[in-house]
Amino acid sequence: MEKKKLSELIEDLQFDCLAGKSLLDKEVVSAYVSDLLSDVMGKAQPQMVWVTSQIHKNIVAVASLIDLSAIVIVDERPADEEMLKLADEEDVVVLASKKSAFETAGLLYNYLKMK
């Protein structure tokens, strides 16, 4: 899969950027879908975007630890303000998708595979 920039991904897939707006030149190579923090810590790789319905601040720590390109919150869940503030402080990009995890993962798969 070819690397794409977050700015392109956001525009093409109509995601909203909630935190880390100055970091949209980060590249994306793939995606990982899980709501289990330990699963993400064990299997996600740098430059992936993480698709999750989690909205608490612990997701920022995990994304920072692994050097993920972004977190994508799905299902129109309201992002926690404390988490978004921490994300900006830790240079973690947080995006929002209005779609389900299933639909978002499918969009990302097709988008990254085709580019």
CORZIZI-V378915 format. One record per pair of residues at least 24 apart in sequence whose ideal C-beta (glycine too) atoms are under 7 Angstrom apart, sorted by sequence separation. I is the first residue (numbers start at 0). J is the second residue. If there is no record, write none. Layout:
BEGIN
i: {I | I}
j: {J | J}
END
This chain:
BEGIN
i: {2 | 3 | 40 | 43 | 52 | 54 | 55 | 58 | 68 | 69 | 70 | 2 | 36 | 40 | 54 | 56 | 69 | 71 | 73 | 74 | 2 | 56 | 59 | 63 | 73 | 74 | 55 | 59 | 73 | 0 | 54 | 63 | 0 | 56 | 62 | 59 | 73 | 59 | 71 | 27 | 26 | 25 | 52 | 50 | 50 | 50 | 14 | 48 | 17 | 5 | 5 | 18 | 17 | 19 | 25 | 18 | 19 | 22 | 32 | 18 | 23 | 22 | 19 | 19 | 32 | 18 | 19 | 18 | 19 | 30 | 18 | 16 | 17 | 17 | 30 | 16 | 17 | 15 | 14 | 15 | 14 | 30 | 14 | 29 | 27 | 9 | 5 | 12 | 12 | 11 | 8 | 3 | 0 | 3 | 0 | 1}
j: {26 | 27 | 64 | 67 | 76 | 78 | 79 | 82 | 92 | 93 | 94 | 27 | 61 | 65 | 79 | 81 | 94 | 96 | 98 | 99 | 28 | 82 | 85 | 89 | 99 | 100 | 82 | 86 | 100 | 28 | 82 | 91 | 29 | 85 | 91 | 89 | 103 | 91 | 103 | 68 | 68 | 68 | 100 | 100 | 103 | 104 | 71 | 107 | 78 | 68 | 69 | 83 | 83 | 86 | 92 | 86 | 87 | 90 | 100 | 87 | 92 | 92 | 90 | 91 | 104 | 91 | 92 | 92 | 93 | 104 | 93 | 92 | 93 | 94 | 107 | 94 | 95 | 94 | 94 | 95 | 95 | 111 | 96 | 111 | 111 | 94 | 92 | 106 | 110 | 110 | 110 | 111 | 111 | 114 | 112 | 114}
END
